[in-house]
Amino acid sequence: MSTAPAEVTPASDASPGQVLLSGESSLASPPPPSSRKLFVLLILLVGVLVIAGVVAAVFRSRSPRAADGLHSLLPESARILRLKGTTEAVQSRAILAPMLQGQQIPTLTIVHMLPAGSWVKRGDLLVEFDRQAQMRDYVDKKADYEKLVDQVSEEQAKEVAARAKDETELKQAEDSLRKAELEGQKDEIVSRIDAEKNQETLEEAKATYDQLQETFDLKRKAAQAAILILEIQRDRTQQTMMHAQANSDLMQIHSPLDGVVVLNTIWKQGTMGEVQEGDQVRPGVPFMQVVDPSSMQVRVLANQEDFPSLRVGETATVRLDAYPDMAFHGKLDQLAPIAETGDFSNRLRVFVVIFSIQGHDPKLMPDLSAAVDVNLTTSTADTNSPGRASAARTGS
């Protein structure tokens, strides 16, 4: 008995791709909605894993060992090391608030000052502090000094006159003594009474002479002592007067070199800022500097990993963060022989590295942050040499 083949008819409510056999139940039922959601989540999970693998590969490529391997594959001309630093002038002078001699003044008031950015020549007046007290002290001491000078001269003149008078009296007493001695030689030919008178006259003349001689020396010593006291007072007053004049001169500060005026940020009146006319500054505070912008350099703190790859004489490109379009040629001039402690850990060490800047520009001023791209000219073997490695470990 033969069986008729099953007819295949599409189901009216079947989804596309599904086929139903006539007379029979469907061979494959559609997946439930929960299975479709699970399939979509599986696809998303696979995508996330692929992206995470790519990111991990990128970070591994930036690790120090991978970077060393990359540098070993690059030519030497393409090996660049970027360092961050601050610009500074090769030649500069700090301007400090003056410290007065013999006076304890807590603050000094600025009455005149050149603005920042002013071009000055050596000897130009930079800043002037209030010096009325010093000038008044100088005038008073000068008057006292002149008065003492007159007193010394007057006492010296009196001493000359008194000495001449005393010398005259002493001469007269000496003459009287000599005359009495001559009269005493006649005692043998004169009467006894006259001889006694001559003897009394001789003794009186000798006593007078001795007394005048003694008082003459005492008067000279007393007069010299009085004059010496006045001279000491005169000299002390003169020294005080000179100190007042020197303090007055210190209140006017002149430029020590040709350059540009740069104001420092200091602590003043409870805030940080630049000084201006009318502000009060404590003595000894460096509130200003004069820099020569014709010769500039960049001071960099290189970490102990980058330091061994640096060599004196290597060329570099200096770019200013404030002026991204500007670039200067530079050269490594100095490498610090001893490391310094880092800012974040005592175990991390940094080395001071100085790069000179070739050329100058009015915008190139001190205290600007700069990026230095160093062209490393040494090979990897030389970079990792024991001598440089020991230098990098200095102070660690």
C-alpha positions as a Markdown table, in Angstrom:
| # | Residue | x | y | z |
|---|---|---|---|---|
| 1 | Met | 0.0 | 0.0 | 0.0 |
| 2 | Ser | 1.6 | 3.3 | -1.1 |
| 3 | Thr | 1.5 | 6.4 | 0.9 |
| 4 | Ala | 0.9 | 9.7 | -0.7 |
| 5 | Pro | 3.7 | 12.3 | -0.3 |
| 6 | Ala | 3.1 | 15.0 | 2.2 |
| 7 | Glu | 2.1 | 18.3 | 0.8 |
| 8 | Val | 4.1 | 21.2 | 1.8 |
| 9 | Thr | 2.1 | 24.3 | 2.4 |
| 10 | Pro | 3.2 | 27.6 | 3.8 |
| 11 | Ala | 1.6 | 28.5 | 7.0 |
| 12 | Ser | -0.3 | 31.7 | 6.9 |
| 13 | Asp | 1.0 | 32.8 | 10.3 |
| 14 | Ala | 4.5 | 31.4 | 10.0 |
| 15 | Ser | 7.4 | 33.7 | 10.1 |
| 16 | Pro | 9.6 | 34.0 | 7.1 |
| 17 | Gly | 11.9 | 31.1 | 6.7 |
| 18 | Gln | 9.6 | 28.7 | 8.5 |
| 19 | Val | 7.9 | 25.8 | 6.6 |
| 20 | Leu | 5.0 | 23.6 | 7.8 |
| 21 | Leu | 4.2 | 20.2 | 6.5 |
| 22 | Ser | 0.5 | 19.6 | 5.7 |
| 23 | Gly | -1.2 | 17.1 | 8.0 |
| 24 | Glu | 1.6 | 17.3 | 10.5 |
| 25 | Ser | 2.9 | 19.6 | 13.2 |
| 26 | Ser | 5.7 | 21.9 | 12.4 |
| 27 | Leu | 9.2 | 20.3 | 12.4 |
| 28 | Ala | 10.9 | 23.4 | 14.0 |
| 29 | Ser | 9.2 | 25.8 | 16.3 |
| 30 | Pro | 10.4 | 29.5 | 16.5 |
| 31 | Pro | 12.8 | 30.3 | 19.4 |
| 32 | Pro | 11.2 | 31.9 | 22.4 |
| 33 | Pro | 11.9 | 35.7 | 23.1 |
| 34 | Ser | 14.2 | 34.9 | 26.0 |
| 35 | Ser | 16.6 | 33.0 | 23.7 |
| 36 | Arg | 16.8 | 35.9 | 21.4 |
| 37 | Lys | 17.7 | 38.3 | 24.2 |
| 38 | Leu | 20.4 | 35.9 | 25.4 |
| 39 | Phe | 21.8 | 35.7 | 21.9 |
| 40 | Val | 22.0 | 39.5 | 21.7 |
| 41 | Leu | 23.7 | 39.8 | 25.1 |
| 42 | Leu | 26.2 | 37.2 | 24.1 |
| 43 | Ile | 27.1 | 39.2 | 21.0 |
| 44 | Leu | 27.5 | 42.4 | 23.1 |
| 45 | Leu | 29.7 | 40.5 | 25.6 |
| 46 | Val | 32.0 | 39.3 | 22.8 |
| 47 | Gly | 32.3 | 42.9 | 21.5 |
| 48 | Val | 33.2 | 44.2 | 24.9 |
| 49 | Leu | 35.9 | 41.6 | 25.3 |
| 50 | Val | 37.4 | 42.4 | 21.9 |
| 51 | Ile | 37.5 | 46.2 | 22.8 |
| 52 | Ala | 39.1 | 45.4 | 26.2 |
| 53 | Gly | 41.8 | 43.3 | 24.5 |
| 54 | Val | 42.6 | 46.2 | 22.1 |
| 55 | Val | 42.9 | 48.7 | 24.9 |
| 56 | Ala | 45.1 | 46.3 | 26.9 |
| 57 | Ala | 47.3 | 45.9 | 23.9 |
| 58 | Val | 47.7 | 49.7 | 23.5 |
| 59 | Phe | 48.6 | 50.1 | 27.2 |
| 60 | Arg | 51.1 | 47.3 | 27.0 |
| 61 | Ser | 52.7 | 48.9 | 23.9 |
| 62 | Arg | 53.2 | 52.1 | 26.1 |
| 63 | Ser | 55.0 | 50.3 | 28.9 |
| 64 | Pro | 58.7 | 51.1 | 29.5 |
| 65 | Arg | 59.9 | 47.8 | 28.1 |
| 66 | Ala | 57.7 | 48.0 | 25.0 |
| 67 | Ala | 58.8 | 51.7 | 24.6 |
| 68 | Asp | 62.5 | 50.6 | 24.8 |
| 69 | Gly | 61.8 | 47.9 | 22.2 |
| 70 | Leu | 60.1 | 50.5 | 20.0 |
| 71 | His | 63.0 | 52.9 | 20.3 |
| 72 | Ser | 65.4 | 50.1 | 19.4 |
| 73 | Leu | 63.6 | 49.7 | 16.2 |
| 74 | Leu | 63.5 | 53.4 | 15.4 |
| 75 | Pro | 66.5 | 55.2 | 13.9 |
| 76 | Glu | 68.5 | 57.4 | 16.2 |
| 77 | Ser | 67.3 | 60.6 | 14.5 |
| 78 | Ala | 63.7 | 59.7 | 15.4 |
| 79 | Arg | 64.3 | 59.2 | 19.1 |
| 80 | Ile | 62.9 | 62.2 | 21.0 |
| 81 | Leu | 62.6 | 62.7 | 24.7 |
| 82 | Arg | 60.2 | 65.4 | 26.0 |
| 83 | Leu | 61.0 | 67.2 | 29.2 |
| 84 | Lys | 59.2 | 70.0 | 31.0 |
| 85 | Gly | 60.9 | 73.0 | 32.6 |
| 86 | Thr | 60.9 | 76.7 | 33.2 |
| 87 | Thr | 62.7 | 79.5 | 31.4 |
| 88 | Glu | 65.2 | 81.7 | 33.2 |
| 89 | Ala | 67.8 | 84.3 | 32.3 |
| 90 | Val | 71.4 | 83.3 | 32.2 |
| 91 | Gln | 72.3 | 86.7 | 33.7 |
| 92 | Ser | 70.0 | 88.2 | 36.3 |
| 93 | Arg | 70.2 | 90.1 | 39.6 |
| 94 | Ala | 67.8 | 89.9 | 42.4 |
| 95 | Ile | 66.6 | 93.2 | 44.0 |
| 96 | Leu | 66.1 | 93.0 | 47.7 |
| 97 | Ala | 64.5 | 95.5 | 50.1 |
| 98 | Pro | 67.4 | 97.2 | 51.9 |
| 99 | Met | 68.4 | 96.3 | 55.4 |
| 100 | Leu | 69.4 | 99.5 | 57.3 |
| 101 | Gln | 72.4 | 99.8 | 59.5 |
| 102 | Gly | 71.8 | 100.4 | 63.2 |
| 103 | Gln | 68.0 | 100.5 | 62.7 |
| 104 | Gln | 65.3 | 97.9 | 63.3 |
| 105 | Ile | 62.5 | 98.8 | 60.8 |
| 106 | Pro | 59.8 | 96.1 | 60.3 |
| 107 | Thr | 58.6 | 97.4 | 56.9 |
| 108 | Leu | 59.6 | 99.8 | 54.2 |
| 109 | Thr | 57.2 | 101.8 | 52.1 |
| 110 | Ile | 57.6 | 102.1 | 48.3 |
| 111 | Val | 57.1 | 105.6 | 47.0 |
| 112 | His | 58.3 | 105.1 | 43.4 |
| 113 | Met | 58.9 | 102.1 | 41.3 |
| 114 | Leu | 59.3 | 101.2 | 37.6 |
| 115 | Pro | 56.6 | 99.0 | 36.2 |
| 116 | Ala | 57.2 | 95.4 | 35.2 |
| 117 | Gly | 58.6 | 95.0 | 31.7 |
| 118 | Ser | 60.5 | 98.3 | 31.7 |
| 119 | Trp | 63.9 | 98.3 | 29.9 |
| 120 | Val | 66.6 | 99.8 | 32.1 |
| 121 | Lys | 70.3 | 100.5 | 31.8 |
| 122 | Arg | 72.9 | 100.1 | 34.5 |
| 123 | Gly | 72.6 | 102.8 | 37.1 |
| 124 | Asp | 68.9 | 103.7 | 36.4 |
| 125 | Leu | 66.7 | 104.2 | 39.4 |
| 126 | Leu | 64.5 | 101.1 | 39.9 |
| 127 | Val | 62.7 | 101.8 | 43.2 |
| 128 | Glu | 62.7 | 104.4 | 45.9 |
| 129 | Phe | 61.5 | 103.8 | 49.5 |
| 130 | Asp | 60.3 | 106.4 | 51.9 |
| 131 | Arg | 63.4 | 107.8 | 53.4 |
| 132 | Gln | 62.2 | 110.9 | 55.3 |
| 133 | Ala | 63.2 | 109.4 | 58.6 |
| 134 | Gln | 66.7 | 108.7 | 57.4 |
| 135 | Met | 67.1 | 112.2 | 55.9 |
| 136 | Arg | 65.8 | 113.9 | 59.1 |
| 137 | Asp | 68.2 | 111.8 | 61.1 |
| 138 | Tyr | 71.0 | 112.8 | 58.8 |
| 139 | Val | 70.2 | 116.5 | 59.1 |
| 140 | Asp | 70.0 | 116.3 | 62.9 |
| 141 | Lys | 73.3 | 114.4 | 63.2 |
| 142 | Lys | 75.0 | 116.8 | 60.8 |
| 143 | Ala | 74.0 | 119.8 | 62.9 |
| 144 | Asp | 75.3 | 118.0 | 66.0 |
| 145 | Tyr | 78.5 | 117.1 | 64.2 |
| 146 | Glu | 79.2 | 120.7 | 63.1 |
| 147 | Lys | 78.5 | 121.9 | 66.6 |
| 148 | Leu | 81.0 | 119.5 | 68.1 |
| 149 | Val | 83.6 | 120.4 | 65.4 |
| 150 | Asp | 83.3 | 124.1 | 66.5 |
| 151 | Gln | 83.6 | 123.1 | 70.2 |
| 152 | Val | 86.8 | 121.1 | 69.5 |
| 153 | Ser | 88.3 | 124.0 | 67.6 |
| 154 | Glu | 87.3 | 126.4 | 70.4 |
| 155 | Glu | 88.8 | 124.2 | 73.1 |
| 156 | Gln | 92.0 | 123.8 | 71.1 |
| 157 | Ala | 92.3 | 127.6 | 70.7 |
| 158 | Lys | 91.7 | 128.1 | 74.4 |
| 159 | Glu | 94.3 | 125.5 | 75.2 |
| 160 | Val | 96.8 | 127.3 | 73.0 |
| 161 | Ala | 96.2 | 130.6 | 74.7 |
| 162 | Ala | 96.3 | 129.0 | 78.2 |
| 163 | Arg | 99.5 | 127.2 | 77.4 |
| 164 | Ala | 101.1 | 130.4 | 76.2 |
| 165 | Lys | 100.1 | 132.2 | 79.4 |
| 166 | Asp | 101.3 | 129.4 | 81.6 |
| 167 | Glu | 104.6 | 129.2 | 79.7 |
| 168 | Thr | 105.1 | 132.9 | 80.3 |
| 169 | Glu | 104.4 | 132.6 | 84.0 |
| 170 | Leu | 106.7 | 129.6 | 84.2 |
| 171 | Lys | 109.4 | 131.6 | 82.4 |
| 172 | Gln | 109.0 | 134.5 | 84.9 |
| 173 | Ala | 109.2 | 132.1 | 87.8 |
| 174 | Glu | 112.3 | 130.6 | 86.4 |
| 175 | Asp | 113.9 | 134.0 | 86.0 |
| 176 | Ser | 113.0 | 134.9 | 89.5 |
| 177 | Leu | 114.6 | 131.7 | 90.7 |
| 178 | Arg | 117.8 | 132.4 | 88.8 |
| 179 | Lys | 118.0 | 135.9 | 90.2 |
| 180 | Ala | 117.4 | 134.7 | 93.7 |
| 181 | Glu | 120.2 | 132.2 | 93.3 |
| 182 | Leu | 122.6 | 135.0 | 92.2 |
| 183 | Glu | 121.6 | 137.1 | 95.2 |
| 184 | Gly | 122.3 | 134.1 | 97.4 |
| 185 | Gln | 125.9 | 134.0 | 96.2 |
| 186 | Lys | 126.4 | 137.4 | 98.0 |
| 187 | Asp | 125.7 | 136.1 | 101.5 |
| 188 | Glu | 129.4 | 136.2 | 102.4 |
| 189 | Ile | 129.7 | 139.9 | 101.7 |
| 190 | Val | 126.4 | 141.1 | 103.0 |
| 191 | Ser | 125.0 | 141.4 | 106.4 |
| 192 | Arg | 123.4 | 138.5 | 108.2 |
| 193 | Ile | 119.9 | 140.0 | 107.9 |
| 194 | Asp | 120.3 | 140.5 | 104.1 |
| 195 | Ala | 121.6 | 137.0 | 103.8 |
| 196 | Glu | 118.6 | 135.5 | 105.5 |
| 197 | Lys | 116.3 | 137.7 | 103.2 |
| 198 | Asn | 118.1 | 136.4 | 100.2 |
| 199 | Gln | 117.6 | 132.8 | 101.4 |
| 200 | Glu | 113.9 | 133.3 | 102.0 |
| 201 | Thr | 113.5 | 134.9 | 98.5 |
| 202 | Leu | 115.4 | 132.0 | 97.0 |
| 203 | Glu | 113.2 | 129.4 | 98.7 |
| 204 | Glu | 110.0 | 131.3 | 97.7 |
| 205 | Ala | 111.1 | 131.6 | 94.1 |
| 206 | Lys | 112.0 | 127.9 | 93.9 |
| 207 | Ala | 108.6 | 126.9 | 95.5 |
| 208 | Thr | 106.8 | 129.1 | 93.0 |
| 209 | Tyr | 108.7 | 127.6 | 90.1 |
| 210 | Asp | 108.1 | 124.1 | 91.2 |
| 211 | Gln | 104.4 | 124.7 | 91.7 |
| 212 | Leu | 104.0 | 126.4 | 88.3 |
| 213 | Gln | 105.9 | 123.5 | 86.7 |
| 214 | Glu | 103.6 | 120.9 | 88.3 |
| 215 | Thr | 100.3 | 122.8 | 87.5 |
| 216 | Phe | 101.5 | 123.4 | 84.0 |
| 217 | Asp | 101.7 | 119.7 | 83.3 |
| 218 | Leu | 98.3 | 119.1 | 85.1 |
| 219 | Lys | 96.6 | 121.8 | 83.0 |
| 220 | Arg | 98.0 | 120.3 | 79.8 |
| 221 | Lys | 96.7 | 116.9 | 80.6 |
| 222 | Ala | 93.3 | 118.2 | 81.7 |
| 223 | Ala | 93.0 | 120.3 | 78.5 |
| 224 | Gln | 94.0 | 117.3 | 76.3 |
| 225 | Ala | 91.4 | 115.1 | 78.1 |
| 226 | Ala | 88.6 | 117.6 | 77.5 |
| 227 | Ile | 89.5 | 118.0 | 73.9 |
| 228 | Leu | 89.8 | 114.2 | 73.5 |
| 229 | Ile | 86.2 | 113.8 | 74.9 |
| 230 | Leu | 84.9 | 116.3 | 72.4 |
| 231 | Glu | 86.7 | 114.6 | 69.6 |
| 232 | Ile | 85.2 | 111.3 | 70.5 |
| 233 | Gln | 81.8 | 112.8 | 70.6 |
| 234 | Arg | 82.5 | 114.5 | 67.3 |
| 235 | Asp | 83.7 | 111.2 | 65.7 |
| 236 | Arg | 80.7 | 109.2 | 67.0 |
| 237 | Thr | 78.3 | 111.8 | 65.7 |
| 238 | Gln | 80.0 | 111.8 | 62.4 |
| 239 | Gln | 79.7 | 108.0 | 62.2 |
| 240 | Thr | 76.0 | 108.2 | 63.0 |
| 241 | Met | 75.6 | 110.9 | 60.4 |
| 242 | Met | 77.3 | 108.7 | 57.8 |
| 243 | His | 75.2 | 105.8 | 58.7 |
| 244 | Ala | 72.1 | 107.9 | 58.3 |
| 245 | Gln | 73.3 | 109.0 | 54.9 |
| 246 | Ala | 74.2 | 105.5 | 53.9 |
| 247 | Asn | 70.7 | 104.3 | 55.0 |
| 248 | Ser | 69.2 | 107.1 | 53.0 |
| 249 | Asp | 71.2 | 106.1 | 49.9 |
| 250 | Leu | 70.1 | 102.4 | 50.4 |
| 251 | Met | 66.5 | 103.6 | 50.1 |
| 252 | Gln | 67.2 | 104.3 | 46.4 |
| 253 | Ile | 68.0 | 101.2 | 44.5 |
| 254 | His | 69.6 | 101.4 | 41.0 |
| 255 | Ser | 69.9 | 98.8 | 38.3 |
| 256 | Pro | 73.0 | 96.7 | 38.5 |
| 257 | Leu | 72.9 | 95.8 | 34.8 |
| 258 | Asp | 71.1 | 96.4 | 31.5 |
| 259 | Gly | 67.9 | 94.4 | 31.2 |
| 260 | Val | 64.2 | 94.2 | 31.9 |
| 261 | Val | 62.4 | 94.7 | 35.2 |
| 262 | Val | 60.6 | 91.6 | 36.5 |
| 263 | Leu | 58.4 | 91.7 | 39.6 |
| 264 | Asn | 58.4 | 88.6 | 41.9 |
| 265 | Thr | 55.3 | 87.3 | 43.6 |
| 266 | Ile | 55.7 | 87.7 | 47.3 |
| 267 | Trp | 53.6 | 87.5 | 50.5 |
| 268 | Lys | 52.4 | 91.0 | 51.2 |
| 269 | Gln | 49.6 | 92.2 | 53.5 |
| 270 | Gly | 48.1 | 88.7 | 53.9 |
| 271 | Thr | 48.0 | 87.8 | 50.2 |
| 272 | Met | 50.4 | 86.7 | 47.4 |
| 273 | Gly | 51.0 | 89.2 | 44.7 |
| 274 | Glu | 53.4 | 91.7 | 43.0 |
| 275 | Val | 54.4 | 94.8 | 44.8 |
| 276 | Gln | 53.3 | 98.3 | 43.7 |
| 277 | Glu | 53.7 | 101.8 | 44.8 |
| 278 | Gly | 52.5 | 102.4 | 48.3 |
| 279 | Asp | 53.0 | 98.8 | 49.4 |
| 280 | Gln | 55.1 | 97.9 | 52.4 |
| 281 | Val | 57.9 | 95.3 | 52.1 |
| 282 | Arg | 60.0 | 93.7 | 54.8 |
| 283 | Pro | 63.8 | 94.3 | 54.7 |
| 284 | Gly | 65.7 | 91.5 | 52.9 |
| 285 | Val | 62.7 | 90.3 | 50.8 |
| 286 | Pro | 63.6 | 89.8 | 47.0 |
| 287 | Phe | 60.6 | 91.6 | 45.4 |
| 288 | Met | 62.1 | 92.3 | 42.0 |
| 289 | Gln | 64.8 | 91.2 | 39.6 |
| 290 | Val | 66.5 | 92.6 | 36.6 |
| 291 | Val | 67.1 | 90.1 | 33.8 |
| 292 | Asp | 69.1 | 90.2 | 30.6 |
| 293 | Pro | 66.7 | 88.6 | 28.0 |
| 294 | Ser | 69.4 | 88.4 | 25.3 |
| 295 | Ser | 70.6 | 85.1 | 26.8 |
| 296 | Met | 67.9 | 82.7 | 28.1 |
| 297 | Gln | 67.9 | 79.0 | 29.3 |
| 298 | Val | 65.5 | 76.4 | 30.5 |
| 299 | Arg | 65.9 | 74.6 | 33.8 |
| 300 | Val | 64.5 | 71.1 | 33.7 |
| 301 | Leu | 64.1 | 68.4 | 36.4 |
| 302 | Ala | 64.8 | 65.1 | 34.7 |
| 303 | Asn | 63.8 | 61.9 | 36.5 |
| 304 | Gln | 66.2 | 59.1 | 37.2 |
| 305 | Glu | 64.9 | 57.0 | 34.3 |
| 306 | Asp | 65.4 | 59.7 | 31.6 |
| 307 | Phe | 68.6 | 61.2 | 33.0 |
| 308 | Pro | 71.0 | 58.4 | 31.9 |
| 309 | Ser | 70.0 | 58.9 | 28.2 |
| 310 | Leu | 71.1 | 62.6 | 28.3 |
| 311 | Arg | 74.4 | 63.9 | 27.1 |
| 312 | Val | 76.0 | 67.4 | 27.2 |
| 313 | Gly | 75.8 | 68.9 | 23.7 |
| 314 | Glu | 72.6 | 67.2 | 22.5 |
| 315 | Thr | 70.3 | 69.4 | 20.5 |
| 316 | Ala | 66.8 | 70.1 | 21.5 |
| 317 | Thr | 63.7 | 72.1 | 20.5 |
| 318 | Val | 62.2 | 74.4 | 23.0 |
| 319 | Arg | 58.5 | 75.3 | 22.9 |
| 320 | Leu | 56.7 | 77.7 | 25.2 |
| 321 | Asp | 53.3 | 76.6 | 26.6 |
| 322 | Ala | 52.1 | 80.2 | 26.5 |
| 323 | Tyr | 53.0 | 80.6 | 22.9 |
| 324 | Pro | 52.6 | 77.3 | 21.1 |
| 325 | Asp | 53.5 | 78.7 | 17.7 |
| 326 | Met | 57.0 | 79.7 | 18.8 |
| 327 | Ala | 59.9 | 77.2 | 18.8 |
| 328 | Phe | 63.6 | 77.8 | 19.6 |
| 329 | His | 66.7 | 75.7 | 19.0 |
| 330 | Gly | 68.4 | 74.6 | 22.2 |
| 331 | Lys | 71.4 | 72.7 | 23.4 |
| 332 | Leu | 72.1 | 70.7 | 26.6 |
| 333 | Asp | 74.7 | 72.7 | 28.5 |
| 334 | Gln | 74.8 | 71.3 | 32.1 |
| 335 | Leu | 73.9 | 68.1 | 33.9 |
| 336 | Ala | 73.7 | 68.1 | 37.7 |
| 337 | Pro | 76.2 | 65.6 | 39.2 |
| 338 | Ile | 74.0 | 65.0 | 42.3 |
| 339 | Ala | 70.3 | 64.1 | 42.4 |
| 340 | Glu | 67.6 | 65.9 | 44.4 |
| 341 | Thr | 64.6 | 64.5 | 46.2 |
| 342 | Gly | 61.4 | 64.5 | 44.2 |
| 343 | Asp | 58.3 | 66.3 | 45.1 |
| 344 | Phe | 56.1 | 63.2 | 45.6 |
| 345 | Ser | 58.5 | 60.6 | 47.2 |
| 346 | Asn | 61.8 | 60.5 | 48.9 |
| 347 | Arg | 62.8 | 57.4 | 46.8 |
| 348 | Leu | 62.3 | 59.2 | 43.5 |
| 349 | Arg | 65.2 | 61.4 | 42.5 |
| 350 | Val | 65.4 | 64.2 | 39.9 |
| 351 | Phe | 68.4 | 65.8 | 38.3 |
| 352 | Val | 68.7 | 69.5 | 37.3 |
| 353 | Val | 69.4 | 69.8 | 33.6 |
| 354 | Ile | 70.1 | 73.2 | 31.9 |
| 355 | Phe | 69.3 | 73.8 | 28.2 |
| 356 | Ser | 70.6 | 77.0 | 26.5 |
| 357 | Ile | 68.2 | 78.7 | 24.1 |
| 358 | Gln | 69.5 | 80.0 | 20.8 |
| 359 | Gly | 68.0 | 83.3 | 19.7 |
| 360 | His | 65.7 | 85.6 | 21.6 |
| 361 | Asp | 62.3 | 87.2 | 21.3 |
| 362 | Pro | 60.4 | 89.9 | 23.3 |
| 363 | Lys | 57.9 | 87.2 | 24.4 |
| 364 | Leu | 60.7 | 85.0 | 25.8 |
| 365 | Met | 60.8 | 86.0 | 29.4 |
| 366 | Pro | 61.7 | 84.2 | 32.7 |
| 367 | Asp | 59.3 | 81.9 | 34.6 |
| 368 | Leu | 57.5 | 80.6 | 31.5 |
| 369 | Ser | 56.7 | 76.9 | 31.4 |
| 370 | Ala | 58.4 | 75.2 | 28.4 |
| 371 | Ala | 58.5 | 71.8 | 26.7 |
| 372 | Val | 62.0 | 70.6 | 25.6 |
| 373 | Asp | 62.2 | 67.9 | 23.0 |
| 374 | Val | 65.7 | 66.4 | 23.2 |
| 375 | Asn | 67.2 | 64.6 | 20.1 |
| 376 | Leu | 68.8 | 61.6 | 21.7 |
| 377 | Thr | 72.0 | 60.9 | 19.7 |
| 378 | Thr | 73.3 | 57.9 | 21.8 |
| 379 | Ser | 72.6 | 54.3 | 21.2 |
| 380 | Thr | 70.6 | 52.1 | 23.6 |
| 381 | Ala | 73.7 | 50.2 | 24.7 |
| 382 | Asp | 75.5 | 53.4 | 25.6 |
| 383 | Thr | 72.4 | 54.7 | 27.3 |
| 384 | Asn | 72.3 | 51.6 | 29.6 |
| 385 | Ser | 76.0 | 51.6 | 30.3 |
| 386 | Pro | 77.1 | 50.9 | 33.9 |
| 387 | Gly | 78.7 | 54.4 | 34.2 |
| 388 | Arg | 75.5 | 56.3 | 33.4 |
| 389 | Ala | 73.4 | 53.9 | 35.5 |
| 390 | Ser | 75.6 | 54.6 | 38.5 |
| 391 | Ala | 75.3 | 58.3 | 37.9 |
| 392 | Ala | 71.5 | 58.0 | 37.7 |
| 393 | Arg | 71.5 | 56.2 | 41.1 |
| 394 | Thr | 73.5 | 59.0 | 42.8 |
| 395 | Gly | 71.7 | 60.0 | 45.9 |
| 396 | Ser | 69.0 | 57.3 | 45.7 |
